[in-house]
């Protein structure tokens, strides 16, 4: 179990590192970039709410595997939210400068 968690952590770290190394999107490259970032962030929050509801259902049903699966999805949702927030902040900062 620890090995799987370690591998999942390494994969997540690698993906986040690659995401930060990629060239950041600039708000002036596409007029609707900030709106798109906000839409993506709202969609991430909706997905997080759905996964939390699924977790509660699995918990009520006593489905341990389902709880584990949903917990992993919730973690992924939180990572996506963090990444999208950072992108939105960058785009807003670039728009103010430009």
C-alpha positions as CSV (number, residue, x, y, z in Angstrom):
1,X,0.0,0.0,0.0
2,X,2.8,2.4,0.8
3,X,4.5,1.7,-2.5
4,X,1.3,2.6,-4.4
5,X,0.8,5.8,-2.5
6,X,4.5,6.7,-3.1
7,X,4.1,6.0,-6.8
8,X,0.9,8.1,-7.0
9,X,2.7,10.9,-5.2
10,X,5.6,10.8,-7.5
11,X,3.4,10.8,-10.6
12,X,1.4,13.7,-9.2
13,X,4.6,15.6,-8.4
14,X,5.9,15.0,-11.9
15,X,2.7,16.2,-13.5
16,X,2.6,19.3,-11.4
17,X,6.2,20.0,-12.2
18,X,5.6,19.6,-15.9
19,X,2.6,21.9,-15.7
20,X,4.7,24.6,-14.0
21,X,7.5,24.3,-16.6
22,X,5.1,24.8,-19.5
23,X,5.0,28.3,-20.9
24,X,2.3,30.2,-19.0
25,X,-0.7,31.3,-21.0
26,X,-0.8,35.1,-21.4
27,X,-4.1,36.9,-21.1
28,X,-3.3,39.0,-24.2
29,X,-2.8,35.9,-26.5
30,X,-6.6,35.2,-26.5
31,X,-9.2,37.8,-25.6
32,X,-11.4,35.3,-23.6
33,X,-8.5,33.6,-21.7
34,X,-9.6,34.9,-18.3
35,X,-13.2,34.0,-18.9
36,X,-12.1,30.5,-19.9
37,X,-10.0,30.2,-16.8
38,X,-12.9,31.1,-14.6
39,X,-15.2,28.6,-16.4
40,X,-12.6,25.9,-15.9
41,X,-12.3,26.7,-12.2
42,X,-16.1,26.7,-11.8
43,X,-16.3,23.3,-13.5
44,X,-13.5,22.0,-11.2
45,X,-15.5,23.1,-8.2
46,X,-18.7,21.3,-9.6
47,X,-16.7,18.2,-10.1
48,X,-15.3,18.3,-6.6
49,X,-18.9,18.7,-5.2
50,X,-20.0,15.7,-7.3
51,X,-17.1,13.6,-6.1
52,X,-17.7,14.5,-2.4
53,X,-21.3,13.5,-2.8
54,X,-20.3,10.2,-4.4
55,X,-17.9,9.7,-1.4
56,X,-20.7,10.2,1.0
57,X,-22.9,7.7,-0.8
58,X,-20.1,5.1,-0.9
59,X,-19.5,5.7,2.8
60,X,-23.2,5.3,3.6
61,X,-23.2,2.1,1.6
62,X,-20.1,0.8,3.3
63,X,-18.3,0.6,0.0
64,X,-14.6,0.9,1.1
65,X,-13.3,0.5,-2.5
66,X,-15.7,3.2,-3.7
67,X,-14.6,5.5,-0.8
68,X,-11.0,5.0,-1.7
69,X,-11.7,5.7,-5.4
70,X,-13.6,8.9,-4.6
71,X,-11.0,10.1,-2.2
72,X,-8.4,9.8,-4.9
73,X,-10.7,11.7,-7.3
74,X,-11.2,14.4,-4.7
75,X,-7.5,14.8,-4.3
76,X,-7.1,15.1,-8.1
77,X,-9.9,17.7,-8.1
78,X,-8.2,19.8,-5.5
79,X,-4.9,19.6,-7.5
80,X,-6.8,20.8,-10.6
81,X,-8.4,23.6,-8.6
82,X,-5.0,24.7,-7.3
83,X,-3.5,24.7,-10.8
84,X,-6.4,26.6,-12.3
85,X,-6.4,29.2,-9.6
86,X,-2.7,29.8,-10.2
87,X,-3.3,30.1,-14.0
88,X,-6.1,32.6,-13.4
89,X,-3.9,34.6,-11.0
90,X,-1.1,34.7,-13.7
91,X,-3.6,35.7,-16.4
92,X,-5.1,38.5,-14.2
93,X,-1.6,39.8,-13.3
94,X,-0.6,39.8,-17.0
95,X,-3.8,41.6,-18.0
96,X,-3.1,44.3,-15.4
97,X,0.4,44.7,-16.6
98,X,-0.6,44.8,-20.2
